[in-house]
Amino acid sequence: MKFIIKRLAYSVFVLVGLSILMFAIARVVPGDPARMALGPRAPEWAVQRLRDEMHLEDPIYVQYYHWVKGAVHGDFGRSLVTRRSVASDIKEFFPASLELALYSGFFMGLMGIALGAVSGWYKNRWIDNAVRILSYIGIITPSFVFAIFFVLIFGHALQILPTIGRIPSSLTPPPRITGMITFDALVTGNLFLCLVGLKHLLLPAISLAMGPLSQEARITRTTMASNLDKDYVAAERSSGLAERTIMFKYLLKPSLIPTISIYALDFAAIIGNAFVVELIFNWPGLSRYGMNAMLQKDLNALVAVVMVYGILFMVVNIIVDLVVGLLDPRIRLGEKSSE
Amino acid sequence: MKKTVRVFLIGLCVVGILFSLGVAGAAERSLTTNWSWPTYIDPAVGSDFSSSTALVNLYDTLVYPDRKGNAQPHVAKSWETSADALTWTFHLRPGIKFHDGTELTAEDVKFSMDRLTTIGEGYGFLFVGKIASSEAPDKATVVFNMKEPFGPFVTTLFRLYILNKDLVMANIKKPGPYGDKGDYGRDYLLTHDAGSGPYRVKEVHLEEYVLMEQNPNYWQPIDPQAPDEFKMIATTEPVTIRTMMSRRELEITDAWQPTESLEALDAIKGVEISKYYPGNEHYFMLHTKKPPTDDIHFRKAMAWAFDYKTEVERIWPDSPQSVGPVTRTLPGHDPTVFQYHRDLDKAREELKKSKYAGQLDKYPVEIHWVSVPADNEKEALLLMSNLADIGIECKVVKVPWMSIVEEMANIETSPNVVGVFVAPHYPEGGSLLESRYKSESVATWEQNEWLQDPKFDQMIEDAIGTVDREERFAKYGKIQHYIVDLCPSLFLFDQVEKHGYQATYIDWPSSGGECIPIMGYNFAARFIKVYPEKRAKLLK
């Protein structure tokens, strides 16, 4: 508990630093955001009204003060692009990205660990080499390239999977509970809609997962291969334990510690890096929203999106530290002894 | 092991179910088009291509354009102007109903104009500073009092979308920036309509799509083959567009697909590429107050040196070379205006007359090109190479759009040359002349020339103050000759707009090349016919 409180306290400092940095960077990008939002022909008084509303002509520290004052009350100002409150936008777009990241993360963990474990178990055999080659391809290929390939193969050539949106517009979305369509559909007992949502998620989620899962497969494989040579594995083998028991009970668990640390970072990065994939699949997510905010100098939206990602990274990292501690008691003990 | 096999089989079943899952498509007769977001459906906010398209379908206007851009009666059955052209009176048709069933009256028209000019965004610039007041003396009469005579006023009314006053006022949020009007219904109109148009909003998913359905009680006839639903999706990603077109999930593409993508679309069975000229022109804007382009002979030398043929045949195919500062499809264009062609002898002759002759090395020309679309670079390099032929040195700089806008806001930082597309704000030559060269438009991205010519200002004010159309167009003609004589720009080409469309099962009037030169009106869905049976045949 003390550990969590300490981490949360550090996180507050990091978030404040992040907000100052983003606030300053967003304001040095060239262009008058108010003029850009209203267009070249908008009368000067309309542009000036928007500048006043956003405090754009105040010194930057005054602007930051206004921003912080609003942010602590959950008010991140108005978006210049969507013309409504940034908080409403985040509420609308974040669940779509989170849902995508959750499925992507599930696929990434499942396949990454499975491929890495198989590869490590069959060290230096053909299966290991095949997984290695596939992993390298996965790591060096950006997710949008996979997205384009998948769209062309499953959407254009085979025409068996949808390539756009979260559900067809002919269907009514489920009542909003979390904003994640598959979850909300399931909770409200609409299995059909849940499956349709799942079908729409397949291609974008797998496209996003391909890179990180390759990375996890490599890390799992390397740790497993090195643990295979450890004395305790030889001792378990000599005691007559079944190979499956050795692999799943004694070898895989300690081998997962580095994988899980990387997994957490990859999971948070998935949401941040999803903008091109969201663009290709017309997925109304937060990454795409953030990208548009950046291109159109939507100051309030840009800072808020970065803050959301910052918080997400922190939460995920704290969770990982806890999970790693559960997997390896020595880490927990180390924490205690250092206190 | 058995457990593993069981899990594997269950997984396989789930995947099988997912792949076999069929979902009923959209409405039987639907029309889907794609656009770049945002699409604002609030008439006081939206003014870009996608917003204009949505507004044209959701709202009615006092007048409606014909294929030549002339105003025809619509909600207004007739109108007249006073002798001093300061008062315009419109007589409304009775019995027009909003989507909620209430009657459209003169009070709604007055409210729409007041709201537009108070908010000042979207198409508000067309009326702000021109309208002194609006009145609704009775249910069927609306009067606009002008601050000064404005001849093209009726054509600007294509952009006055009539709102249901009662519905908007019932949905205002207080407090807001507009005093007792609160937010003037801005939040509500982000995702709802308050119109009487042939389509009404069914769903708006921000950054995803706008879905409209046909208004069954529309007061004008709607073709039985017109779509029941009109969907505007928010993506321009070429691979997605190509896939959707091949699956017949998209009927008309956006206008920003790159050449390679259009070629791929053209190769899909049943898909064709439509081409029309919406009235936009592409210019090299020359800074007339900065050396060496401040010298008229230097500018003329540039005009003679440029290779227009390569520009329109190789770099921007299908776009004809412009004839002067007004595009040929825009009413008021003068076809007798002088058109430059590449002639190096004449270029050298002009250069000799320039005050910079003999010292060209001291005055390099700075050419800035906007990073998107990529073809801008090719034409900047072409100009550099053409000018090198007559001894002019150039510096070519790639600049993001936001930086260009910032540069052009200041006379010192504006470059010698920048290539920019400009669209008319109302369908008349006067619009381009006004926004391109009037002193009021300096420091905006629509004018890098910094012309600031009092004679021109006086001429254009006189022209747009003329109510008689023929007389006004004659004045536009004189202005076009005057501008070409000053040579403040290189008039490159009239932009062609290209869309991929499903020629087999939709009948789109604008696909033939004859278009309404007003943004959005070519996508009035009630004039587009959709044949689902032909689509089904194509999918077999």
Interface residues (C-beta under 8 A of the other chain):
Chain A: V29 P30 G31 D32 R35 M36 L38 G39 P40 R41 A42 P43 W45 A46 R49 E53 V81 T82 R83 R84 D89 E92 F93 I148 V151 L152 G155 H156 Q159 I160 L161 T163 I164 G165 R166 P168 S169 S170 L171 F192 L195 V196 L198 K199 L202 L279 I280 F281 N282 P284 R288 Y289 N292 K297
Chain B: I17 L18 F19 L21 V23 A24 G25 A26 A27 W37 P38 Y40 D42 V45 S47 I119 G120 E121 G124 F125 V128 G129 P177 R186 D187 L190 E203 H205 L206 E207 E208 Y209 L211 K231 I233 A234 T235 E237 V239 T240 R242 T243 M244 S246 R247 E249 M402 S403 V405 E406 A409 H425 S435 T444 W445 E446
